[in-house]
Amino acid sequence: MAENKTKATKASVESYLSAIEDETRRKDCLALTKLMTKATKEQPQLWGTSIVGFGTYHYKYESGREGDSCLTGFSSRKSDISIYLVASFPGQEELLAKLGKHTMGKGCLHVRRLGDVDSMILERLIAGSVAERKRRHA
């Protein structure tokens, strides 16, 4: 069975963040790191080369595939910041409706700038996602 490519590393989160060239994006990612640390009560860790992750959980699919991943995290991408959440949890739709300018994929929230969204709602989304992931993988 294939091994996960994205794993927790010992690489520096600070180095990753400081290497973000766009100043506004870098400041947003630093602020998001603080917000996610508060919401998760976990310290940031670099997963792979570009995901700032918080906490860890072990998953096992019916297919037998299993591994470890971060409870939540984010990555600075070319056009936006991708925030990794569970696909759904109770109350998520209501929070997303109040969040502000964003797009949502299956389990990935995309924001161009943190100023486009309500940070208190974002913190609640992150906390709710982490609680749901812990519930599902307890």
HELIX and SHEET records of a PDB file:
HELIX    1   1 VAL A   13  SER A   18  1                                   6    
HELIX    2   2 GLU A   23  THR A   40  1                                  18    
HELIX    3   3 GLN A   92  LEU A   99  1                                   8    
HELIX    4   4 LEU A  114  ASP A  116  5                                   3    
HELIX    5   5 SER A  119  ARG A  136  1                                  18    
SHEET    1   A 6 PRO A  44  TRP A  47  0                                        
SHEET    2   A 6 ILE A  51  PHE A  54 -1                                        
SHEET    3   A 6 THR A  72  SER A  76 -1                                        
SHEET    4   A 6 ILE A  81  TYR A  84 -1                                        
SHEET    5   A 6 CYS A 108  VAL A 111 -1                                        
SHEET    6   A 6 THR A 103  MET A 104 -1                                        
SHEET    1   B 2 TYR A  57  LYS A  60  0                                        
SHEET    2   B 2 GLU A  66  SER A  69 -1                                        
END                                                                             
